[in-house]
Amino acid sequence: MSARTLTPLATAVIGALAAGGLTLATSASAQAQQRTRVTAAVTETIASVNPYADSVSLMYAIYSQTYGSLVDWSFEKGGYISRFADSWSNPDKTTWVFKLKPGLKRNNGEPVVAADFVHSINRAMNDPQTKQKHNVRWIVAMETPDERTLIIKTSEPVAPMLENLSRVIVTSKAQFDKLGAAADKDAPVGAGPYAIKQIAVDNFLAMTKVPDHPDVKPENPDEIIFRIMKEPESRVTALLNGEIQIAQFIPPQLVPRVQGSSVASIVWEDAVELMFLAMSPEHKPWDKKEVRQAVAYAIDRDALIKVLLAGQGTRLDGPIGPGQFAYDKDLQPRYTYNPAKARELLKQAGYPNGVEIDFYATVGRYIADKQICEAIVPMLEAVGFKVNLKTPEWGTMWANVQKGGTPFYYMGRGSVIDPSAALSQYFETGQSPRIKFSNKEVDAALRAEREEFDEGKRIALMRRAMSVITEEAPAHFMWRHKMATGVANNVVFKPQPTMDINGIDIMMKPRARATK
């Protein structure tokens, strides 16, 4: 695949990737200066140089630390923060007023003004390539009475609006007015601690540290490469060979290989990504609730966690788990492993002799995904399903899921802290075609929880929506992974629970000096 480059250094980057190592010699002066580099092997797609053309966790995190997002969630502080706004308030339930920090500048010295935020929201909403319209769908008007004030009006009260705005990537109106769509390729000018250097679509992304940025430290690497490597064996081999320094999503069977090496170790994190089986009621036989519930009773999640995940997962008995907003440990209904119940439900649905289905599995996108889906097949067949397992390339499958063309599939929804946006995206009528589920009670509960600014009342409404979703079973929720990340010994890094790889979280260990 050809690389869409932002600077003419593709050959140098690819050569460095092949050679590995943490330093890159430069010849900007007579005496070469050592620069530190970290390469991270990741599994998600890089769809475009357009920051609004992606809707995956990896790229939201990358664009947040390069362009910057309107607000960010801080796990350390347990709340929202912003590099752009001093404060925000709600004079009424449909109005958000952001007071911008004085003297905001991008890394090239260009000022950041209130019009940039209007421009960015409009691109998220209307860009021909946008995959982010759902983040801003309630915004009906914006005002900028002065360069430091942004007023956002919504069509209805939206209590979790900050979660949506955390995914608004802030780009430059001035650059877009000057260059048009080419600004994304030729002038990716941001205000974050790292700057985009080069993008090769669906291959790699390179970014460089902004040395005088207030968020960076001398120990942060000068350059970070995100390199797509779908195969876990390849990620581990590359880590142990020194080709990369961070390897995402090490599956349980490969953890001992990393732990037993002398060059790398495993760092653990409880991820807030929700793994589930999606069943679209727009496609038969998934239009029958009993068929969807039969799937839930047919699968032994505890056995899958124990055997294939080596215990490195937390079973979900509803859409979310411990530590996520509105979690209810007593949420009902609750599905147990019950093959007899599953067979009876298929009969009730009109399939006494079973039913043939296509099951779409991801390969190399999630921990042990292909193996998990292969193990699910006999569980489903034992209760009467006749399963055709499909394993398309991730890019193809993801595109089809987003269009609503995949009836039954295994998937994850990442970065879920407040689940309002995720539940709306997948289960509210008309919000996205990914499942095409529609239920008036769910719609009413989700709308009501968004309109409720009292936290206790909002939690009760959210739990009501989650209970109905669990009962109707357009998705069967499986688990959250306890994620293993491989990290080279000369790097200090622990990912966020969202599994984001942020440059400012990576520290280079001091090099040992050579002795005579």
C-alpha positions, 0 to 999 in steps of 0.5 A, a space after each residue: 500500500 502506498 504511503 500518504 506522506 506529510 514530509 519526505 522522510 518515508 524511506 528513513 522511517 521505514 528503514 528505522 522500523 526495520 533496523 529497530 533500536 531506540 536512537 536515531 543519529 541526525 546530522 543537523 550539526 557536525 557532531 551527531 545528536 542522539 534522539 530517542 525513539 519508541 516504536 509501538 506495535 498496535 492492532 487498530 486501523 489508520 484510515 486516513 490523514 483526515 482526523 475526522 475520518 476515524 472512529 477508533 480508540 487508537 486514533 482518538 488518542 493520537 489526535 488528542 495528543 497531537 492536535 488536542 481535543 476540547 476536553 480530556 478525561 483524567 484518570 489521575 484526577 477522576 474528572 475532565 480537564 482541558 488544555 484549551 479551556 479554563 472553565 465551563 458552565 451550564 447557564 441552562 440545561 441546553 447551553 455550555 459555555 467554555 472560557 478559553 485560556 488566554 494566549 493559546 497557541 499551536 506549536 507553530 505559534 499560530 493562535 488558537 481562537 474560539 472560531 477554531 472550535 466551531 470549525 472543528 465541530 462543523 467538520 466532525 458533523 459535516 466533513 465528507 469523510 466524517 465518522 464522528 457525527 455521533 459525537 456532536 449530533 445534539 449541537 444545533 448552534 455555536 456562538 463566539 462572542 469573543 475570541 476566548 468564549 465558546 457557547 454551544 447550544 444543544 437540541 436537548 439537555 445532554 448531561 454527559 456532553 463532556 464525554 462527547 466533546 472529549 472526542 472533538 479534535 481541534 484543528 485550525 480554521 486558518 489552515 483549512 481556509 488556506 489549504 482546504 482538505 489538503 491541510 490535513 496532509 500538508 499542515 497537521 498543526 496542533 497544540 499537543 505535546 507531540 506533532 504528526 510527522 508522517 502518516 502511511 494509511 493502514 501502515 504506520 504513523 510517526 510523531 515527534 515531541 514538541 520540546 518546549 511544550 509544558 506537558 513534556 519531560 526530557 525523558 519522554 521519547 523524541 519520536 514515537 512510531 505507531 506501527 500496525 502489527 495484527 499478529 500477536 506472534 509478530 508483536 512479541 518477536 519484534 519486541 524481543 528482537 528490539 524492533 519495537 519497544 511497546 507491544 499491545 495486547 499480548 495474549 495469555 499464551 505469549 505472556 510467559 515468553 515475554 516474562 521469561 526474556 531478559 529484554 522486556 516485561 509485562 505491564 498489566 492494566 484493567 481495560 475499560 473496553 467492553 467485549 460483546 457479541 452483536 446481533 442485528 434485529 434487522 437480519 433474520 434470525 436475529 429479529 427474534 428476541 428468543 434467538 438472541 437470548 439463546 446465544 446468551 445462554 449457550 455460551 460458557 463465558 467463565 470457561 472461555 475466560 479460564 481457558 483461553 484468557 488464562 483468567 485475564 478477564 472480568 465477566 460482564 453481566 450487563 453492558 458495563 463492569 466495576 468502576 464504570 459510571 452507573 455500574 450495578 452489580 445486581 443488574 437483572 436479568 442475568 444470563 448463566 450458561 444453560 444449553 437446555 434453556 438455549 435449545 428451548 428458546 430456539 424452539 419458541 422462536 420457531 426453530 425446533 430443528 435449529 437455524 443456520 447463521 453466519 458468525 463474523 470473527 475478528 482476527 488479530 484485533 483483540 486478545 485471542 479473538 479468533 480462538 475465542 470465536 472458534 471456541 464459541 462455534 461448538 457452544 452454539 452448535 450444541 444448542 441448535 445453531 448451524 454456524 458458518 464462521 467468517 474471518 474477514 480482514 479487520 479493515 473489511 469487517 470494520 467497514 461492513 460493521 459501520 455500514 450495518 452489513 454484519 448481522 452477528 459478530 464479535 466486537 469491542 467498544 473501547 474507552 468506556 468510562 461514562 457509558 452514555 455515548 456507547 449505549 446510545 451509539 449502539 442501542 438508540 434508534 437511528 444513532 448508528 447502523 452498527 446493530 440497528 436495534 430499536 426499542 422505545 423503552 431504551 430510547 426513552 431511558 437513554 434520552 431521560 438520563 441525558 437530560 438529567 443533571 442530578 447524578 443519582 437520578 441519572 444513574 437510575 435511568 441509565 440502569 433502567 436502559 441497561 436492564 432493558 438492553 440486557 433483556 432484549 439482548 441485541 448484544 451479549 456482553 462477554 468480558 473486559 480484558 485484563 490487558 498485558 502490554 509488553 514493554 522493553 526494559 529500557 522504557 518505562 510505560 503503563 497504559 491508561 485503562 483506555 489502553 491509550 498510548 500517550 507519549 507523555 506517559 512513556 519515559 526513557 531509562 538513562 543509558 548505561 555509560 560504557 566502561 573502559 
